[in-house]
């Protein structure tokens, strides 16, 4: 429900909606009056007397007494609180969005959301509690900061479409919002970062990112410097890269080159496009872009650029190795994977020849490529040896593996048919003090399902259930993702533990984990083997 939404017709004052917890005087149960930034505060009579008296006392005091009285006076009047006499009312200063890391932490901790935003209250209903757009242009001159805070909260709650709709309405009403510094310098980056991280398919993050970029540049291009516009385009490319949309990334790249003021294309721009091509499986286009950057534009690549090329090759090796763990022995694929593995290590040599030092991200790309290549029977021995050799060499040079490195090594061992070696790496992580992640647990459980338990003449389900207990009892608690849920569902289904499958499904729903086709297929298979046709129908209907 909304708070403070009534209007005092006798005074003509407007009360804006705020989140629960903002009321400064809970004991007296008073409403918090919200003024626009441009509207000056009118102190009460008691408050003015208090100031006069305190000013007289301050004049008569000396030295430390003056500073102490001043500081105590400040402490007795906290920002946003009510006056000690009870006559004054707190004044809310609208939240200023920012991309600063410290400020974001402070915002999440101290700035509650506007009531109704997190509950998906429609934008039209939210705006009913605000002044008309015309009031921001009329004689009252209400500041647009209240709308900027609403926009920021919409972005925080992943309501990207509503955030764009609000900005479009403000722009159509000629409210000076898009060219406001709070939007140009901070709100723009915040929106595009949210698009990059959004995992809601209904959000259409790439489409929203393009719409937002065109809206901002169309309204405030003259006020933006070339550096600021280049940052916006680089963030737009990062959104396309995160979602593997290479066509949209190429479109953003061309749009950036056609900017009327002539933007500088730097290494970040080229690398973002390489990442997009790699995630889309366009390895040749990724290398073409690399050649354009180094040979035509004469731009020196960074370690991130080399890592993006290695990752593109590693992903293609994973696709060739069978898409989901099915072993492939196609001669054409084997030849390609062998060549791709050599190209990955050649890139490492080029990186070192250019004077760059290998970091853990490059190490993970090398190990991941080897682990994926180990799925081919003809290559598994060589690929696995190269993976362990590069890790040993890195250790000697002072570069130690992290959880991603261990997960890739374990996955390579499982692909090569050596689950015991993978579980030995799992145990080694504890002795080495490397924190386990959801990916590590998922790979370890997968290794248990691949390991044969001769005592029970079945896969080692007992070990898998023990690892799942470690996940549940781990402190701090590991954030279980959809991949780990899907892996555990597969093991529980194969073990015939229908009760555990049902518990996992309930836990997924409570945690809000996204359903993937693999998870739905596993869930249907487990209940089908148990003969529960009704449960299969419910799962399919929920998935639809």
Secondary structure, 3 states (H helix, E strand, C coil): CCCCCCEECCCCEECCCCCCCCCCCCCCCCCCCCCCCCCCCCCCHHHHHHHHHHHHHHHHCCHHHHHHHHHHHHHCCCCCCCCCCCCCCCCCCCCCCCCCHHHHHHHHHHCCCCCCCCCCCCHHHHHCCCCCHHHHCCCCCCCCHHHHHHHHHHHHCCCHHHHHHHHHHHHHCCCCCCCCHHHHHHHHHHHHHHHHHCCCHHHCHHHHHHHHHHHHHHHHCCCCCHHHHHHHHHHHHHHHHHCCCHHHHHHHHHHHHCCCCCCCCCHHHHHHHHHHHHHCCCHHHHHHHHHHHHHHCCCCCCHHHHHHHHHHHHHHHHHHCCCCCCCCCCHHHHHHHHHHHHHHHHHHHHHHHCCCCCCHHHHHHHHHHHHHHCCCCCCHHHHHHHHHHHHHHHHHCCCCCCHHHHHHHHHHHHHCCCHHHHHHHHHHHHHHCCCCCHHHHHHHHHHHHHCEECCCCEECHHHHHHHHHHHHHCCCCCCCCHHHHHHHHHHHHHCCCHHHHHHHHHHHHHHCCCCCHHHHHHHHHHHHHCCCHHHHHHHHHHHC
